Amino acid sequence: MADIERMEIKQRMSKIVKHNGTVYLCGQVGNRGDSIEEQTKECLRRIDALLEQAGTDRTRILQAIVWLADMADFDAMNSVWDAWVPEGHAPARACGEAKLASPELKVEIIITAAC
C-alpha cells in the first residue's frame, strides 16, 4: 500500500496531497475583489508555487477543474489560462459555473498532477 503524504495541513484540508505518484492540490483562488484576469493570474501563481513545493510543475498537470462565479468571464479567464499552459501540455480540463465561497471571488482552480 502506497503512503499518503500531506503538506500544509490545516484542520479542514491539506493544500497538497501526494499519493502513488500523483499530486492533488486544494482549490486555489485569487485576491477577493480583483478582476477576473488578476484573480486567474494569482490562482495560477499559487498553483505554480504549490506544484514546485510538491516537486513537480505545470508541464505535469493531468487535470484541471475550473469554477467560475459567472460564465460570462469564460473568455477573460481563458486568455490568462492559455498564456500560462505550456504548449503541448494542456491537461484534461472541465470548466463550470458555481457559487464560490465568497461573492468577491470570481474563479477557483483545482489541479491534479503527476510527480
C-alpha positions as CSV (number, residue, x, y, z in Angstrom):
1,M,0.0,0.0,0.0
2,A,1.4,3.4,-1.0
3,D,1.9,6.0,1.6
4,I,0.0,9.3,1.5
5,E,2.0,12.5,2.1
6,R,0.1,15.5,3.2
7,M,1.6,19.0,3.1
8,E,0.5,22.3,4.6
9,I,-2.1,20.5,6.7
10,K,-4.9,22.6,8.2
11,Q,-7.9,21.5,10.2
12,R,-10.2,21.4,7.2
13,M,-7.8,20.4,4.4
14,S,-4.3,19.9,3.2
15,K,-3.0,22.2,0.5
16,I,-1.1,19.3,-1.1
17,V,-1.7,15.6,-1.0
18,K,0.7,13.2,-2.7
19,H,-0.1,9.6,-3.3
20,N,1.2,6.9,-5.7
21,G,3.0,9.4,-8.0
22,T,0.1,11.9,-8.2
23,V,-0.2,15.3,-6.6
24,Y,-3.6,16.7,-5.6
25,L,-3.9,20.4,-4.9
26,C,-6.7,22.1,-3.0
27,G,-8.7,24.7,-4.9
28,Q,-6.8,27.9,-5.4
29,V,-8.4,31.4,-5.7
30,G,-7.1,34.9,-6.3
31,N,-7.5,38.0,-4.3
32,R,-11.0,39.0,-3.5
33,G,-12.3,42.0,-5.4
34,D,-9.7,41.8,-8.2
35,S,-10.7,41.5,-11.9
36,I,-11.2,38.0,-13.3
37,E,-7.8,38.3,-15.1
38,E,-6.0,39.3,-11.9
39,Q,-7.7,36.6,-9.9
40,T,-6.8,34.0,-12.5
41,K,-3.2,35.1,-12.6
42,E,-3.0,34.9,-8.8
43,C,-4.6,31.4,-8.8
44,L,-2.0,30.2,-11.3
45,R,0.9,31.8,-9.4
46,R,-0.3,30.0,-6.3
47,I,-0.6,26.7,-8.3
48,D,2.9,27.1,-9.6
49,A,4.2,27.6,-6.0
50,L,2.4,24.5,-4.7
51,L,3.5,22.4,-7.6
52,E,7.1,23.4,-7.0
53,Q,6.7,22.6,-3.3
54,A,5.3,19.1,-4.3
55,G,8.3,18.5,-6.7
56,T,6.5,18.9,-10.0
57,D,5.4,21.7,-12.4
58,R,2.7,22.8,-14.8
59,T,4.0,20.5,-17.6
60,R,2.9,17.6,-15.5
61,I,-0.7,18.7,-14.8
62,L,-3.1,15.9,-15.6
63,Q,-6.4,17.5,-14.9
64,A,-7.7,21.0,-14.1
65,I,-11.2,21.8,-12.8
66,V,-12.1,25.5,-13.2
67,W,-15.1,27.0,-11.4
68,L,-16.2,30.5,-12.4
69,A,-18.7,32.5,-10.5
70,D,-20.1,33.8,-13.8
71,M,-19.6,32.0,-17.2
72,A,-19.5,35.5,-18.7
73,D,-15.9,35.5,-17.5
74,F,-15.0,32.4,-19.5
75,D,-13.1,34.2,-22.3
76,A,-11.2,36.5,-20.0
77,M,-10.2,33.6,-17.8
78,N,-9.1,31.6,-20.8
79,S,-6.9,34.5,-22.1
80,V,-4.8,34.2,-18.9
81,W,-5.0,30.4,-18.8
82,D,-3.9,29.9,-22.4
83,A,-0.8,32.1,-21.9
84,W,0.1,30.0,-18.7
85,V,-0.3,26.5,-20.1
86,P,2.9,25.3,-21.8
87,E,2.3,24.5,-25.5
88,G,1.8,20.7,-25.9
89,H,1.0,20.2,-22.2
90,A,-2.7,21.1,-22.0
91,P,-4.3,19.0,-19.2
92,A,-7.8,17.4,-19.3
93,R,-10.0,20.3,-18.2
94,A,-13.5,21.0,-17.1
95,C,-15.0,24.4,-16.5
96,G,-18.3,25.3,-14.9
97,E,-20.2,27.9,-13.1
98,A,-20.6,27.7,-9.3
99,K,-21.3,29.8,-6.3
100,L,-17.9,30.3,-4.7
101,A,-17.0,30.7,-1.0
102,S,-17.2,34.5,-1.2
103,P,-19.1,36.8,-3.5
104,E,-15.9,38.7,-4.3
105,L,-14.3,35.5,-5.7
106,K,-14.6,35.0,-9.5
107,V,-12.5,31.8,-10.1
108,E,-11.3,28.7,-8.3
109,I,-9.0,26.2,-9.9
110,I,-8.4,22.6,-8.7
111,I,-5.3,20.7,-10.1
112,T,-4.2,17.1,-10.2
113,A,-0.6,16.5,-11.5
114,A,1.9,13.8,-11.9
115,C,5.0,13.9,-9.7
